[in-house]
């Protein structure tokens, strides 16, 4: 990169125009404003400005592995001035001289190798005066190509590809100046690898056949070296295709036939129909998505907001991470749109002086946009267009303001979010504002170089000059711009400040270090500690500044105070079990004045709302509070969230121990299934459920009481979960705690509902007849179950995982079998999946042995083992974090239970999708792990045979088998949906329909039975990504092997749309027995599934809406037949319409049989689905 060149760079001596993609897009170079930007797939970034400034960003894995003028990146500044010979110097001039000198080739060859590669057989061919390139090298200087060739040959130890690349680069340059070098390659020396349906020709003439003029290669000269298409094929987008497979061109971009793409600002989704024909339809991004180009593709992608923060006295961190301090007490522009965007806004903040000192802090924040002016004061009072408003409040469809823990929060639908409280301000914006912002939060350009941009468009170096330039006119606010110099600090006090503030580097904050680097907060902590003359309260406020930033980054550090100087000791008392008081348990609350320091947890899906009067939704929620009928209470609003979303509120710390009675009033009224109210005690960094209620309890307030016996300081968490529809308003009021036992504790309050795994048959070969934990996952997941309290589920899988560069390529047992893993693509950062064992009734020392695989570039991915006792007390006994290499590792964990116990495997999704954690070959052995032999073979556990579904042979003449007469499952849906019912616990319903579905390019055009009848389908337009609709059969009282037969249609461009079949037994245990995903073509397919029930059973058809509205999944002609599918013959003859309903005779011929597409899995139903089924069954009971 040359400073004077903005449109091209030199690569291996050759000028290349920008934008540039090298090594298969592993390296990209482009111009961004005043800078040239080089980026790599391993997260190295170089910004080179016209002024000569350079910024280098390296990923964390290079910590302490680099050297040079930028230091060694070991987080210690003392040894940054190391010269190449390893000596540490103090003089920057000496450092610079040591890194300088004439450019030299860093040879890694021996003298003999250099002589070899410099010969005319290798790199010397480029400079030889008698060689093939002599004509060209006499015109072009080949020295740079020669040096590059030598360097590549040395570093690759003579790789022929390196030599070919160097010669090819020089040959191409020669061609550009009109000098062609012929016949320098052949079939053995640097052969050309041509694509499918093409071949190499060293001397071809004329223009190749193309699908369109845009597919032309450029020149059509005489005797050119290139690949040419085979006979009958032509060029389309650089590939050779048949005429009927020609693609399309749009805006200079080539698309394959049937490929879809976005246009404009993602307002159109188009598909290439072939031969240049393109069909487009209107579309738009969802509210949590942004239209942008990612990996070269324009589309709707999940938003990844960036945060600017202001805190302390005050300190600022820009969107691009530049930290500075400024002590002015005026009104300043924090952030504003300075470029072309759909929505224009300005955020300003007033600073006020602090205790007659030279410092300041935030007083209030204002948001200005067209027609709306919102002001938030430091007491969290909110004003809109001059008048005070009560929270929560909405302004049109685009802006809402509500209380969120210690903050007043502003949410918008145009990619902006504000949180202000306790003199802390967080401003978040998404990618649509990249490069169009200015103000104290910087430019959000991806570089810190231009963050100090003034309103006049100048970039300055001094933070005081920069911040002062953004002062706004405010006649109502007396102010000064503050001192440009920070207050002085006595050396002894400064040393003490560094010691105390460096607690941020300790383990109490370690979980957050990757997400929020602590160095900036240590510096601001030292500054504030000095200004406060060593005040302990100020120290704790500074540490809390870091904790608050971690919470915004969705990293929760609940017990950080317990490991710092900020730990609050229990009040001294002679009573070992003191009566709770306002001082020791400061959280008894009727919510009439405020939330009494109860905090909203950021890790949940939405927030509790403080409210008075009736809730906004009809037929749900209370009409008034419990205390007076006219006061306030807390509730969750079902309208604004989705099924299963949770809201959590946490009490302040209570320091009393011993027996206590927690009392509260609750209201649960509404038609929704699966709405929940849970209470947890949070003690010793562990949360345990102590009380739970589900579903409608009637339109009244009820008192709840729970006896607790904490041994340490504790907090209470109250969790509300939204049910199957918006009528899910759960409310609480009048929370208090009293010393001693509860006086009127009901039997219902004593019973904590827990989910127990379904009992399984003991394995007789297991050394523990009461401990069925051994499993190699080859046939199923044995007696392990998916827990319902996690976020997503483990997956049973074979072969490589779908995400590249993560996960195993095969299982551990045989190399071709199954294992369990968590799929990073299906979750977000920090989500956990838990696998629960059956209960073991052998309370002796045990050794848990398993193999695990943790490979991927994601930070914080993890695997943990918990020992679960007493049904709800879980203790972590083993943990592994981060990438452990692409291999299986053996682990053994000593367990020392004293009662019956269970084991939990918990997988944690890390910072990216490359987080596939896997386990295999789990076994439990009596005794200590040290007693086991060093090499323990993988467990060989007899497992029940997997369900088999052999492909049915098409037999034309046999009779139709008897269907299960007592099971009203057979249906062609032409008259109604027979004995099938819509499950109330899903998100939307199946639809009975005839003809084409409303959504274009998705769904069938007619039913399967007659072509003019009815079928069942799910409409993608009526749901969002991931929503499911479930159809439940009548109960079948014929527990024998059965064959379920049906026809399905899955046509559409949506990813992750799906159809699953579940076998439901015991009323609440559902097992997935068949699954199909993605587009299967515009046709009906036949499926047959073996069912092996051992009790009465039901069948569930579950349709899943994919990533777009083109997700219409359909079923038709369902029938159930007694016996295994492989033992039944099927006829292709249809009976009359009456017999179809009972016998559901299906077409079957050789052509259809060849097109059958089905897949069986033994994985359990997902956690949320199982929970829904359990709630349905409990409510029915």
Protein Blocks (a to p, Z undefined) as FASTA:
>chain_A
ZZklckbcceehiacdddddeehhlaccddehjaccdddfkopacdddfkopacddddfk
lgoiagcjkononopaklmmccfkopacfblklmmmmmgccdddddfbdfklmmmmmpmk
lmmmmmpckbmklmmmmmpccklmmmmmmmmmmmnnopaklmmmmmmmmmmmmmmnopac
ehkbcfknopacddehiacdfbdgdjdddfbfklpghiacehiadddddehiaceehiac
dfklcccdeehiacdehiacdehjhpaccddebghiacdddddddfkbccddeehiacdd
dddddddddehjbdcddfkopacddfbfbdcdfbdcfbdcfbdcddddddddeehiabdc
dfbdcdddehiacdddfkopaceehiacdddddehjlbccddehjbccdddfeopacdde
ehiacddddfklgoiagcjkononopaklmmccfkopacfblklmmmmmpccdfkbccde
bjabdcdddfklmmmmmmmmmmmmmmklmmmmmmmccklmmmmmmmmmmmnnopaklmmm
mmmmmmmmmmmnopacfklmmmmmkbccddddfbfbacddfklmgcbcehlmmnnopacd
fklmbdcdddehjdfbghiajfbdfknopaccddddfklmcehiacdddddddfbecjdd
dddddddedjbehiacdddddeehiacdfbdcedjebjaddddddddddfbdcddddddd
ddfbfblcccdehiaddehjdfklcfklmpccddddddddddfkbmblklcfbcghlmmn
mjaccdfkbmbdcdddehjdfbghiajfbdfknopaccddddfklpcehiacdddddddf
bfccdddddddddedjbehiacdddddeehiaccdfbdcedjebjaddddddddddfbdc
dddddddddfbfblcccdehiaddedjfklpcfbdcddddddddddddddddddfkbccd
dddfklcfbcghlmmnmjaccdfkbmbdcdddehjdfbghiajfbdfknopaccddddfk
lpcehiacdddddddfbdccdddddddddedjbehiacdddddeehlaccdfbdcedjeb
jaddddddddddfbdcdddddddddfbfblcccdehiaddedjfklpccdfbdcdfklmm
mnopacddfklmmmgccdddfbdcdfklmmmmmmmmmmmZZ
